[in-house]
Amino acid sequence: PEVINGRTHKATVVDLSPWVEYEFRVVASNSVGIGEPSRPSALLKTKAAVPVVAPTNVSGGGGSRSELVITWEPVPEELQNGEGFGYIVMFRPLGSTTWTKAVVASVEASKYVYRNESITPLSPFEVKVGVYNNEGEGTLSSISIVYSGEDEPQIAPAGASALSVSAAEVEVSWQPIAWNRHTGRVLGYEVRQL
């Protein structure tokens, strides 16, 4: 803190965070040194303000068919700047000009799931997440690309063949399913014995 002239009996403290409780002490100083601090003042809470910190790590994906799952890192309490804090989730299909807006009125929220039967599996969406409180809407995150949920594979692997290796083992091989918008990412295969 800056040193204040000895004839001054009040000071303005700046650069405090909104909606945070503070207490203050005053110390006197002279050429010999610094004296003992005063007793702390009563707790004083600064006024609320529109939040200015947007959620970080906005991403998502996964989920079921016809779902768009959006996730983010929650904003810490000391950066919420007031009561009535929540999140504004905005998204649109990649290439669209119209945003869909949803309000998530939970301080602890870190996820929003949009369900709509018209969503094509693995469709890219532009997504941004903002904040609000009783003072108004605050900052939005930068845009992230998030893909809608996948559907189960619609085609079977081709070229299945089996080769006897021993009296107790058979080696089974097949052609993998290529990735495309309709099959999504194949995470594994199941070999069934008939």
Buried (B, 14 or more C-beta within 10 A) or exposed (E): EEEEEEEEEEEEEEEEEBBEEEEBEBEEEEEEEEEEEEEEEEEEEBEBBBBEBBBEEBEBBBBBBBBBBBBBEBBEEEBBBBEEBBBBBBBBBEEEEEEBEBEBEEBEBBBBBBEEEEBEBBBEBBBBBBBBBEBEEBBBBEBBEBBBBBBEBEEEEEEEEEEEEEEEEEEEEBEEBEEEEEBBEEEEEEEEEE
